[in-house]
Every structure is written in C-alpha cells, then in structure tokens.
Amino acid sequence: MRPFPTLLTLALAAAFGGFTATAINEHLDNRARAATPSAALPATTSLPASVAGQPLPSLAPMLEKTLPAVVSVNTKQVVRVRNPFFDDPFFRRLFPQVPQERINESLGSGVIIDARQGYVLTNHHVIENADDVQVTLADGRTVKAEFIGSDADTDVALIRIPAQGLTEIRLGDSDQLRVGDFVVAIGNPFGFSQTVTSGIVSAVGRSGIRGLGYQNFIQTDASINPGNSGGALVNLAGQLVGINTASFNPQGSMAGNIGLGLAIPSNLARDVVEQLIKNGVVVRGTMGVETQNLTAAIAQGLGLADSTRGALVTRVHAGSGGAAAGLKPGDVIVAVNGQRVDSAQALHNYEGLQPVGSVLTLDVRRDGKSLQLKAALKEQPRAVVGDTLDPRLSGATFADLPESLRQSGLTGVLVSEVARNSRAASSGLAAGDIIQAATSGEFVDLASWRASFEQRPAQLVVRIRRGNVRGELVMR
C-alpha cells in the first residue's frame, strides 16, 4: 500500500481539480465582491471506490459534516448618490424618477461556530458599513443577521442568526499547524455556493504585507477567490484552523491563481470573538514605548555593527509597562517571547496581537550587552478628547490610525469626530483628517500625541492629510 499522503494528493487533484483565481487590484483580494448567489455545483466523480483492494482516501466524510456550517453572507448598503441637482426642489419635481440613492451589494462567506447561540464568524470587510446583512444557509434558508461586533485591525467580525437546526464547526488549535499540513478551504467564491478547494499550509506567521492590519497569517496554496472571504479553512479532522481573508498576486488578476492564499489563524479569531461577545469591542494592550528601525550608522554607534536587526527604543512613556520593566531609550529589542524581532514594525505587530495583561519577555541589547526584561501590556485608550490636551482642540476626538494605514507606512492620529460649531471645527478641523505633525512636538500614535502636550505650545499648528490633499491649520 502506498503512503497515505500520496494517495490523498492524487485524490485531491482528481476530485477538486484546479480553480482559476482572480486577485484584486494592488495584489490583495481582501474585499468581498458583489455577486449573485447561484445553485450549488453538483459533486461528481469517476474515481473507483478502491485501488488494488485498498479503499481510496476521500475528504467526503469530513466535508459532509463541515459544509453545512459554512454560509453565504450577503450585505446591502444604501449609498446616497452625490448630485448637486438633487438639492434643487425644482429639479426634483422635473425628474422625480431619477434615483437619489443606490444599493451596493456584496457577497462573502461565514462560518457557524456556535449552533446554539447562532454565532457566525466572518471578515470585518465583508460586513463593513452594511445596512442589512442576510445569511443563506446550506439548506437554502435565508435569515437576517444581527451585528455583534467587529475588529477592523484583525479583519474579524461576529454576527448572530436566529435559526434552529444549525451545524457548527469546532475551532481547532491553529498553533499546532505545521508547514505541509493538508487544509481545505470552503466558501462561496464568485457566488458559487458550497465550493471546496484544497492544498497545504505553505507558511505560518506570515506578516509584512502592506495595507492589511495586524498580521499573523496562515499561507496556503488552497485557492481563495473573491467571495471566499470569511469562509472556513479546516484541517483533515474538520476543525476550523483559519478564516479565509485574502489572496496575493503580484502579477495582477490576469495571472490567475498562483497559490498564495491568506487566512486568519483560529486562535487569533477566538481571542477576538471572546472580547466581542463580552465587550462588543476589542481592547488592546501596549508596552508604552516608541521604536524605530536600525540603520547601519545607528547600529555601529550602539556597538551593534554586526547587525541592523531589531527595534530601537526611542521613547518610553511614564507609567507604562515598558517603564516599569526598565526599558530605556537606546535599548534594542531583538526578540520577544523567543520570537526574533527584525524591525520596529514587527515588534508593533506582535504587541498588537497580545491581550491586555500579557507579560512579554524581551531580549534586549544595551551598551553592547545582552539582557532580558519582562514588560506587561497595559490597556491603551481607544480615544482622546481634545480639550484634555489643549483648549484649542476642544470639540475634537482623536484615535489611533487604523492598522491597515499604519502597515502602509502612515503615522499620526485620526480625527474621529468634530462637534459642530466647536472651537476645533471653527479652525477647520474635520472628521477623517489625519494629523501627521504639530508644533506640540513629535508623535507617531495616540499615546505620543497625548505626551506631546505635556507643555502646550504658544502657537498650535497641525499638519493634516485629508484624502489626497495635505495642508496646515492654525488652531485658535
């Protein structure tokens, strides 16, 4: 008898064949596409039941149990059509049939993870800004979903459906995945419901992809196509080990599927879901330090001429976990919890994936010597009200940038709200602005933005980015 993996590979190749994938613009399929759901594809095969007297390995028994737990997620968003003529009553009387609103629809996938409660796990980008979310089950039933919560920075969302007779997939331990393990992707690509593709785990802990949030992806060569977003990545035991979220194709959509699919690990999704059920939001922790990448000149000056790997500590905030641990400016963090740190971005990404209260073991180089420190992560504020910083910012509320923007290289703070007729509004500040510099001092995020106002500047000028336009505002 031939080894099981060989037979399994032959069976998968024959049973599932190849699917041509289309990656979206700028290399990543991390948006569900509008599509019309179609009937399930018939499952046919001409494989014999046995070869040389031995039963042929098949994924069918496992899929019979897991397929009913994967659902279609259809969203609708009402978008107002921007047309200046609609503001004119005379124009509206002349052309009453001209629509002033349109409905955007998109189709993604989801996974039932709790049949009793009706919890469905999907991607944040699948349900983002949706006014209505409908879930279609494998048996054809369509039910309206209730929004529980979502986390844009990890692209995880949780919804609930009021239905009986549901099937769930049990969450597996994604930390046990190894490169080479067989996995199966289930979803609804291009509107084709209940579609299965197969492959192996190509890599674990994948990060450093521009434009996405906190990253610890499972990479697989199982085809992940538009509409697969939010679907299930399962192991051969039928356990959920990942949530399909994106495909990567540097050659663009015309190159087809090149076997670079990304999935969110189930352990990360589990942590996010627990917080969403408990609090409705995800709260993250921070060491309270600012870091930057090493250059050859800086490394040589610190006695680290042999390497530019690591995150250089440039600032330690008072009262932070990093301060309590004894971190100092000039320290270079080269590993955290035994995992090597190649850059400031890698440290930030790792830190953002850990829950509040976690204690990180840091391997540090200081004055050319090695030492080990332990730093606890404290809860970081989700927003800061402007008048607590400076009266000239009264009426504005500030938040950290979405992690997808930070991973794209942007730094600064987001203006999340501006009250009408407030002092900040009268100076020209608007919701959605990104403040990238100010006369208050240097900053890269919300924590350092707060710290920059320890001494208020005589004149407060902020440099903002509004869409593709940059400019400066004098706050009065």
N, C-alpha and C positions, 0 to 999 in steps of 0.2 A: 504493500500500500504506500502511495506517495505521501509525503508530509502534508499535513492539513493546510498550511498557508498556501502551498502551490495549488491545490485543488480549489481552495477558496478564491484565489486570484483568478483562475480560469473561469470559475462560476460567475464571479462578479463581472468579468469582462464580457462574457456571453450574455448574461441576463440583463445587464444595465446598459452596456454599450457606452458610446461617448456622447456627451451633450456639448453643443457649441455654446460658449458663454459670450456675453457681451458686457464688457466692463464700462462703467460710465465715464463721463468726461473727467479729465485730470486723474485718471487711473483708478478711481475707487468707486465701487458700487455700494455706497452707504446711504442711498435714498431709495425707498420703495417707489416703483413706477406705477402710474395709472394703468390698469388693465382690466379686461372683462373676464371674470372667472368662467372657465369652461368645464365641461364634464370631465370626470376622471379618466385618465388614459387606461385602456384595457391592459391588464397584466397577462402577457402571453409568453410562452417559452416552448422550445422544441427540444430542450435538454432531456436526456434519458434519466430515469429515476436512479440508475446505478451504473457504475463503470467497473468492469472486472469483478462484479459481485459485491462491490462496496457502495453504500449509499452516497449520493453526491451531496456535498455540503451546500446548504442553502440558507439565505437570510430570511426566507419567507416566514418561518415560525416566529422569529423575533419581530418582524415587521407587522405581522397580524396583531400583535399586542400593542405596538407603539404607534402605528399610523393613526388610529382614532384619536390620539391625544394631540395631533398636530392640526391646527385650524387655519383658516383664511381670515385675515384681518383687513376689512375694507373701511377706509376712512373718507369722510367728506368734510370739506372746509368751504365755508361761504366767504368769497372774496369780493369786495366792492370794486367795481370797475371804475378806474380813475378817468373821468372825463369832465373837463370844466363846464361843458354844456349842461350837465345834469344839475348844476347849481342854479340854472336859469329856469324858473317856473314856466315861462313861455315855451322854451324848448321841450320841456317835459310834456306839455299839453299837445304840442305838434307831433311828437314822436313817443307816444306812451308805450309802444311795443318794444322800444329799444331797451334791452336789459341793463339794469344798473348794478346787477350782481351776477357773479358766475360761481359755479360749484366745482372745486377741484377735488378729484377723487384719486386715491392711490390704493394699491393692494400690496399687502405684505403677509407675513406668516406669524404664527404664535404657537406656544406650547402650553398645554394644560398641565400645571404642576401640582394642583390640589383639587381633586374632583369634588370633594365635599364642600369646600368654600367657593369653588368656581374660579380660582385664580389662574390667570393666563399670563405667561411671561412673553414679552416681545421686545423689540427695539424701540428706544425713545424716538428715533427719527421716523418710525412707521406711524406713530400716533401724534407726532408733534403738531401743535396748533389745530388739531382736528376738532370740529364742532359736533361730529357724530361718528361713533365707532361701532361697526357691526361685525360680529364674528360668525362665520359659517363653519359648522361642524362637519365632520367626515360623513355623518349620516344625512346631510342636507339641511338640517335645521339652521336658521339664521336668527340670532338673538342680539339685542342691543347690549353693549358693554358699558360698564361703569369704570370710570377712571379712578385708580387708587393712588398712583404716584409714578414719577419717573425721574431719572437722573441723566441729564444730557452729557455729563462728563464721562460716564461709562457706557452711554447709549443703552441703558436698561430701563424698561417700563413694565408696570404691572397693572393689569386691568382685571375686572371680575365680571363673570357672566352668570345670570340667574337661570340655570338649566339643571335638569336632573339626568341621571344616567350617563355621566361623563366618564371618560377614561383619562388617567393621568400617567405621566412619565416620572419615575423617581429620579431625583437628582443624584448623580454619581460624584465621585471624588476626582475632580479634574487634575489634582496634584499627582495622581497616580499615572497619568498619561505618559507614555514614552514615545519617542520618535520611532515610527514603524508600526505602531498600533493601528489596527483597522478601525475605521469610523464610517458612519453613514449619515449623509445629510438629507433631511426630509423637509419639504416646504412646498410652496406654490409658485414656482417661477413662471413669469410671463402669463399668469392666470391659469396655468395647468395645475389643477389641484392634486394633492397627494402624490407628489413626484419624489422619487428616491434617486440619489446619486451616491457613489461610494468611492472610498480612497483610503489613504493612510494619514497619520499625523506626520506632517513634514517638518514641523518645528514647534516648540513650546516657548512661552515667554517672549513672543515676538513684540518688539516695540520700535520706536524711532520713525514712525510713519507720519508724515506731515498731514495736518488737517483733521486728525482724529483726536479723541480725548485721552484719558488715562488708558495706557496700553499694556496689556499682558496677554496678547492674543495666542490662540491656538492656530497654527497654519496647517492647512490641509489641501491635498490635491483633489478632494471631492468637489465637484462643480457647485459653485454658489452663484446663482444667477439673479438678475433683478426679480424681485418678488419673493426670493428666499429669505430676505431679511426678517429676523425674528423667529426663523424656523429652528428645528432641532438638529443638533449634532450628537449622535448616540454611539455608544460602543457596541460591541457584539453581544453584550448582555442586555441591551435595550435600555441602558441607563443614560440619562441626559448628561453629557460632559461638556456641552457648549451650546451657545446661541449664535447661529449664523448671522453675520453682520455685514460683511463686505467682501469684494473680490478686488484683486490688484492686477492691473495690466499696463505696464509702461508703454506698450505699443499702441494703446487705444483700442476702441471697440472692434475695429475691423480685424484685429489679430485673432479674435476668438478666445476660447478658454485656454489659459496656459497653466492651469493648476495651481493658482495662488489664491486660495480662499482663506478668510479670517473668521474666527469665531471667538466669542467672549467665553472664558472658562466658567464652568458651572459654579465653582467655589466663589468666584467674584460675584456672579449673579445672585447666589444665595445670600451673601452678605448685604447686597443692595436691597434685595427683596425684604429681608428681615427688618431693615431700617424703614423701608417704605410702609410696611404693614404697621409698624409701631409708631412712627412719627409722621409719615406722609412725605418726608424729605430725607435726604442723605446728609449727614453731618460728618465732616472730615477733620482729621487732626493735622497738626503741624509742629515741627520742632522749633519754629520761630527763628530760623536762620536764613540768610540770603547767601547764595553761592554763584560762582561764575566758572566758566571753563578755564583750564590752564592753557597758557601759551608756553612756548619753549623758553622765552625770556623769563617769565614768571617762575616756571619750574626750576630754572637754573638759579634764580635768586633765592629760592627756598631750599636749595640743596637737593632738588629732585631732578637733576639733569638727565637721569636715565629714563624718565617717563613724563608724559603730559596727561596721563590718565588720572581721573579723579575730579572731585568738585571742590573748588577753593572757597572757603568760608570768607565772605567779605563783611558780614554784619551779623551780630547776634542780638536779638531783641530782648530787652529787660523783662524778667519774669517768665521767659519762655522755657520750654523743656530743654532746648539746646543750651541756654544759660545755666540751668540747674545741673546739666551734665558736665559743664566745664569747657564747652567749646569756645574757641577764641578766633577772632579774625586772623587769617593766615594759616589756619589748620586746613589740611587737605583730606577730605573723606574719600577713601579708596575702596571701601566695601561697607555694606550694611546687611546685617543678619547673614553674613557669609557670602553674600552675592556681590560680585565686583561692581564698582561704580566707575563708569568710563567718562561721565560728563555731569555737569550740573543738571541737565535735562533728565538724565537717567535717575539721579537722586530724587528730583522733584516728582517724577513719575512713580517711583517706588513708594515714596512717602504718601502720595495721594491715594494709593490703593490700600493703605493700612487703616484700621479702625481707630477711633479716638481711644486713648488709654494704652495703646500698644507701646511697648518698650523696645526701641531699636538698639541693637549692638553695633556700634560704629568702629570700624578700623580707621585710625587717623594717623597721618604723618605730621609731626610738629617738630620744627627745627632739625629736620633730617632724621628724627627718631620715630619709632612706631609705638602707638599706644592704643588702648581700647577704652571706649566710653559708652555709657548707656544713657539714651535720651528718651524720655516719654513724650508721646504726642498729645498735645492739648487741643481742645476744640477751638477751631478758628471761627471768628464771626462771619456770618453769611452776608451781612450788610452793615454799613456805617452811615449814620445820619450826618449830613453836612454841618449843621450848627454845633455839633460836638467837636468839630475840627476847627472851624473858623466861621464867624458870623456872616462873612461874605458868601459862604456856601449854603446858607440857610435855604431850605426847601428842596435841596438835592439829596438823593440817596445813592450811595456808591456800593459796588460789589466787585468781586474778583472777575476777571475776564473768563468767558467760557474756555474750558481746557482745550477745545479744538483750535481756538485762536492762539492760545499760548503755545501749543505744539507747532503752530505755523510760524512762530518766531516773534509774535507781538508781546509786548509787555505794557503794563499800565493798569488802570482801573476802569470799570464800566460805570457810566452814569445810568443807573437802573430806573430812576424816577426823578421827575422835577415837578414840583407843585406849581399850579397856575398862579400867576401874579406874585410869585415868591421872589426873594432877592436874587437867587441863582438864575431864575428864569429871566428876570429883567436884565441880567448881564449877558444873556444869550445862550446859556447852557441848556441842553435839551436831552431828553431820554434817548439812550442809544449812543451818545457820544462816548468816545474812548479818550481818556486823559492820559497822555503819554509823557508829559513833563510839566513841571510847575516851578515857580520861584520859591516854593516852600522847601525844596530840596530834592535829592534823588530818591526814586522809588521804582519798584518793579511790580508790586502787587498791592493788595488791600492793606496788609499788615504794615508794609513800609510806607504806604501812603499816609496811614494814621501817624506813624512815627515821625514823618517829615514835618508835622505840625507841632512838634514839641516847643518850637519857637515860631510864632506866627510872623510871616514876612510883612514888611511895611507895605509893599505892593504885591498883590496876588495876581499873577498872570499864569494862565494854563494853556498848554498846547494841546489841541484836541484833533481827533480824527473822526470825521462824520461821513460815513460811506467812503468814497474815494477822495474826499476833499479834506485838506489839512489847513489849520489856521490857529490863531491865538485869540483868547478872550481875556479881557481885563475884568476881574471880578470886583464889583463895587459894593 
